[in-house]
């Protein structure tokens, strides 16, 4: 009896040679096996110096087989998918195989269309419409808001927000200090109010952008900015909610030290493998105990790493220094104090205080369509869905942001259809950078409202 299987032999890695004195990346997940069989005869295993997956070893043990019963397929052999296809072609009709008629194929294509979730007015030319994007935490910088002060209503926004928050928000935005502004507690209100102030500049310089706005979206806390800007919630309620949100996330960040790194991924990127390697680095090189290993989260365009204590920063440093081994490029540490949009954020009493506060907030029908961070689709403000909207938006802090999917919904269109004007309303150009990596054609009509 023999067991036929296929496994991949990865190439030698200089990183693992340097860190672990082992010849291959797969040392984290593979067993070293001798090419000599127990009986002393010839073995059909790969040459010495290569690895066999543990799952194959366990499967052999479960079936009562030895290493010599393993049939090795060289790396150049085609995938078993070809064999499966040939078996199906040579077999009698299998009732379990679904047969697609042309009408079924077209229907499935229609269901998969992402652009159907975006509003495309038939009476306005697409290149005359506009989409507004609001940035989230991480886009802040000392001095933001200075270029907005000459516009009417801006100082009143900062003054009203300061009265609710209990400190001078404009002074914090203009003068910092940076380490204080980067704290979640102060950063989130600062970014939101500065973005709303940028709306006043947009209103003055590009009035048609609001008249022909077909959609709004905000990254993370920017979603609340969109709700305020569209008048779905009042300014006072919005600032109060952001203050509670910032306090809850600051508490969670201090309870579990964590960090956040953005990376650029390509088709060859092995991001999950890189994250596993960073975890193994902490375990083997830094002798980190199993219970204290960093927990790593992959989130859309962000790589979020979190938990535990001092080792998380070594894990982030590992990814920055050696990420190219896994085609992980353009790493950038974000100036945030926690691993946001992970379950870490749902810890603490202040989180539940923030959740409960949403139950008492009045939701109005928005002036503009708002796309959700949770699934990229439009928020439905019909009365029967109000409870669901409160639930989705309030728990957003502990759930992933599907920004890439949201961008596809807003910008996917036929080749001959022109793109709308896109305005990033708020500090920084991070959303423009993400748009350029997602849809370079749409980025050609991108503008940033300087703050």
QUIZIBEL-V615521 format. One record per pair of residues at least 6 apart in sequence whose ideal C-beta (glycine too) atoms are under 6 Angstrom apart, sorted by the first residue. I is the first residue (numbers start at 1). J is the second residue. D is the distance in Angstrom with one decimal. If there is no record, write none. Layout:
i=I j=J d=D
i=I j=J d=D
This chain:
i=2 j=69 d=5.0
i=2 j=71 d=5.6
i=3 j=65 d=5.9
i=3 j=69 d=5.9
i=4 j=71 d=4.8
i=5 j=56 d=5.6
i=6 j=73 d=4.7
i=7 j=53 d=5.3
i=9 j=50 d=5.0
i=9 j=75 d=5.8
i=10 j=24 d=5.7
i=10 j=25 d=5.6
i=10 j=26 d=5.1
i=12 j=23 d=5.4
i=12 j=24 d=5.7
i=13 j=25 d=4.3
i=13 j=325 d=5.8
i=15 j=322 d=4.6
i=15 j=325 d=4.7
i=16 j=22 d=5.2
i=16 j=25 d=5.4
i=16 j=27 d=5.9
i=19 j=285 d=5.5
i=20 j=284 d=5.8
i=26 j=51 d=5.3
i=28 j=280 d=4.5
i=30 j=51 d=3.5
i=31 j=54 d=5.6
i=31 j=57 d=5.9
i=33 j=52 d=5.3
i=35 j=43 d=5.3
i=35 j=45 d=5.2
i=35 j=48 d=4.6
i=37 j=43 d=4.5
i=37 j=68 d=4.7
i=43 j=68 d=6.0
i=44 j=72 d=5.4
i=45 j=72 d=5.9
i=46 j=72 d=5.8
i=114 j=408 d=4.9
i=114 j=409 d=4.7
i=114 j=412 d=5.2
i=115 j=412 d=4.4
i=115 j=413 d=5.8
i=117 j=377 d=4.5
i=117 j=409 d=4.8
i=118 j=409 d=5.3
i=118 j=410 d=5.4
i=119 j=214 d=4.9
i=119 j=369 d=5.2
i=124 j=212 d=5.9
i=126 j=417 d=5.6
i=126 j=418 d=5.0
i=126 j=420 d=6.0
i=127 j=418 d=4.0
i=128 j=212 d=5.7
i=129 j=212 d=5.0
i=129 j=214 d=4.6
i=129 j=420 d=4.3
i=130 j=209 d=4.3
i=130 j=212 d=5.7
i=130 j=213 d=5.1
i=130 j=420 d=5.6
i=130 j=421 d=4.4
i=131 j=215 d=5.1
i=131 j=410 d=5.8
i=131 j=420 d=5.2
i=131 j=422 d=5.0
i=132 j=213 d=5.9
i=132 j=216 d=4.8
i=132 j=423 d=5.3
i=132 j=425 d=5.4
i=133 j=217 d=5.7
i=133 j=424 d=5.0
i=133 j=431 d=4.6
i=134 j=195 d=5.0
i=134 j=218 d=3.7
i=134 j=222 d=3.5
i=134 j=225 d=4.1
i=134 j=226 d=5.4
i=134 j=425 d=5.7
i=134 j=426 d=5.4
i=135 j=219 d=5.9
i=135 j=222 d=5.5
i=135 j=426 d=4.3
i=135 j=428 d=5.5
i=135 j=430 d=5.8
i=135 j=431 d=5.6
i=136 j=219 d=3.9
i=136 j=220 d=3.4
i=136 j=221 d=5.0
i=136 j=222 d=4.6
i=137 j=187 d=5.3
i=137 j=188 d=5.7
i=137 j=221 d=5.8
i=137 j=336 d=5.5
i=138 j=334 d=4.4
i=138 j=336 d=5.3
i=139 j=427 d=4.8
i=139 j=428 d=3.3
i=139 j=430 d=5.2
i=140 j=181 d=5.7
i=140 j=187 d=5.2
i=140 j=190 d=5.8
i=140 j=191 d=5.4
i=140 j=427 d=5.9
i=142 j=176 d=4.0
i=142 j=178 d=5.2
i=144 j=173 d=5.3
i=144 j=194 d=5.2
i=144 j=427 d=4.3
i=144 j=451 d=4.7
i=145 j=173 d=4.5
i=145 j=194 d=5.0
i=145 j=451 d=5.8
i=146 j=174 d=6.0
i=147 j=450 d=5.4
i=147 j=451 d=5.8
i=148 j=154 d=4.9
i=148 j=197 d=4.4
i=148 j=201 d=5.6
i=148 j=451 d=5.7
i=151 j=200 d=4.7
i=151 j=201 d=5.0
i=151 j=204 d=5.7
i=153 j=200 d=5.1
i=154 j=197 d=4.4
i=154 j=200 d=5.4
i=157 j=193 d=5.8
i=157 j=196 d=5.7
i=157 j=197 d=5.4
i=158 j=169 d=5.4
i=158 j=170 d=3.9
i=161 j=169 d=5.1
i=161 j=193 d=4.7
i=161 j=239 d=5.1
i=162 j=168 d=5.3
i=162 j=169 d=4.7
i=164 j=239 d=4.7
i=165 j=189 d=5.8
i=165 j=243 d=5.8
i=172 j=186 d=5.7
i=173 j=190 d=5.2
i=182 j=335 d=4.6
i=183 j=337 d=6.0
i=184 j=246 d=5.3
i=184 j=249 d=4.9
i=184 j=250 d=4.4
i=184 j=337 d=5.1
i=185 j=246 d=5.0
i=185 j=250 d=4.5
i=188 j=221 d=4.8
i=188 j=242 d=5.4
i=188 j=246 d=4.2
i=189 j=242 d=5.2
i=192 j=225 d=4.9
i=192 j=242 d=5.4
i=194 j=427 d=5.4
i=194 j=451 d=5.5
i=195 j=225 d=4.7
i=195 j=425 d=5.6
i=195 j=426 d=3.3
i=198 j=425 d=4.7
i=198 j=426 d=5.3
i=198 j=449 d=4.4
i=198 j=451 d=5.5
i=199 j=229 d=5.5
i=199 j=425 d=5.7
i=201 j=449 d=5.5
i=202 j=209 d=5.9
i=202 j=425 d=5.8
i=202 j=449 d=5.3
i=209 j=423 d=5.7
i=213 j=368 d=5.0
i=215 j=369 d=4.8
i=215 j=371 d=5.9
i=215 j=410 d=6.0
i=216 j=226 d=4.4
i=216 j=368 d=5.0
i=216 j=370 d=5.1
i=217 j=371 d=4.3
i=217 j=406 d=5.7
i=218 j=225 d=4.9
i=218 j=226 d=4.1
i=220 j=401 d=5.9
i=223 j=373 d=5.3
i=224 j=238 d=5.7
i=224 j=242 d=5.8
i=226 j=370 d=5.0
i=227 j=233 d=4.9
i=228 j=235 d=5.7
i=228 j=238 d=4.1
i=230 j=366 d=3.6
i=230 j=367 d=5.0
i=230 j=368 d=4.5
i=230 j=370 d=5.9
i=231 j=367 d=5.4
i=232 j=363 d=6.0
i=232 j=364 d=5.6
i=232 j=366 d=4.0
i=233 j=361 d=5.8
i=237 j=361 d=5.0
i=244 j=354 d=4.2
i=244 j=357 d=5.4
i=245 j=354 d=5.3
i=247 j=350 d=5.0
i=248 j=350 d=4.0
i=248 j=351 d=4.3
i=248 j=354 d=4.6
i=249 j=345 d=5.7
i=251 j=348 d=4.6
i=251 j=350 d=4.9
i=252 j=344 d=5.7
i=252 j=345 d=4.9
i=252 j=347 d=5.2
i=252 j=348 d=5.5
i=253 j=337 d=4.4
i=253 j=338 d=3.1
i=256 j=307 d=5.4
i=256 j=344 d=5.2
i=258 j=306 d=3.5
i=258 j=312 d=5.7
i=258 j=338 d=5.0
i=258 j=339 d=3.8
i=259 j=305 d=5.9
i=259 j=312 d=5.7
i=259 j=316 d=5.2
i=260 j=304 d=5.4
i=260 j=334 d=4.6
i=260 j=336 d=5.1
i=261 j=303 d=5.1
i=261 j=316 d=5.3
i=261 j=331 d=5.7
i=261 j=333 d=5.6
i=262 j=302 d=5.2
i=262 j=332 d=5.0
i=263 j=303 d=4.9
i=263 j=328 d=5.1
i=263 j=331 d=5.1
i=264 j=329 d=5.1
i=264 j=330 d=3.8
i=265 j=271 d=5.9
i=266 j=327 d=5.9
i=268 j=327 d=4.5
i=269 j=327 d=4.3
i=269 j=328 d=5.8
i=270 j=326 d=4.4
i=271 j=298 d=6.0
i=273 j=326 d=5.5
i=274 j=323 d=5.7
i=274 j=326 d=3.9
i=274 j=328 d=5.0
i=275 j=296 d=4.2
i=278 j=315 d=4.3
i=278 j=318 d=4.5
i=278 j=319 d=5.3
i=279 j=293 d=5.6
i=281 j=318 d=4.9
i=282 j=288 d=4.2
i=282 j=293 d=5.8
i=282 j=294 d=5.9
i=282 j=311 d=4.7
i=282 j=314 d=5.9
i=282 j=315 d=5.6
i=283 j=293 d=5.9
i=286 j=314 d=6.0
i=288 j=311 d=5.0
i=292 j=308 d=4.6
i=294 j=305 d=5.9
i=294 j=311 d=5.2
i=294 j=312 d=4.6
i=294 j=315 d=4.3
i=295 j=306 d=5.5
i=295 j=307 d=4.2
i=296 j=305 d=4.8
i=297 j=304 d=4.1
i=297 j=342 d=4.8
i=299 j=400 d=4.8
i=300 j=401 d=6.0
i=300 j=402 d=6.0
i=300 j=403 d=5.2
i=300 j=404 d=5.2
i=301 j=403 d=5.8
i=301 j=404 d=5.8
i=301 j=434 d=5.6
i=304 j=339 d=4.7
i=304 j=342 d=5.8
i=305 j=312 d=5.8
i=305 j=315 d=5.5
i=305 j=316 d=5.5
i=306 j=339 d=3.2
i=306 j=342 d=5.8
i=306 j=344 d=5.3
i=320 j=331 d=4.7
i=323 j=331 d=5.7
i=341 j=400 d=5.5
i=341 j=401 d=5.5
i=343 j=398 d=5.6
i=345 j=397 d=4.7
i=345 j=398 d=4.6
i=346 j=398 d=4.0
i=355 j=394 d=5.0
i=358 j=390 d=4.7
i=358 j=394 d=4.1
i=363 j=386 d=5.5
i=365 j=381 d=5.0
i=369 j=378 d=5.2
i=370 j=379 d=4.9
i=371 j=378 d=5.8
i=371 j=406 d=5.5
i=372 j=379 d=5.3
i=373 j=396 d=5.5
i=373 j=401 d=4.6
i=374 j=392 d=5.3
i=376 j=402 d=5.3
i=376 j=405 d=4.4
i=376 j=406 d=3.7
i=376 j=409 d=4.6
i=379 j=389 d=5.6
i=404 j=438 d=5.9
i=407 j=438 d=4.4
i=411 j=439 d=4.8
i=411 j=442 d=4.4
i=419 j=442 d=4.6
i=419 j=445 d=5.3
i=421 j=445 d=5.1
i=422 j=445 d=5.9
i=422 j=446 d=4.6
i=423 j=447 d=5.3
i=424 j=431 d=4.9
i=424 j=432 d=5.3
i=424 j=448 d=4.8
i=425 j=449 d=5.1
i=427 j=451 d=4.7
i=429 j=448 d=5.2
i=432 j=446 d=5.0
i=435 j=443 d=5.0
i=435 j=446 d=6.0
i=436 j=443 d=4.1
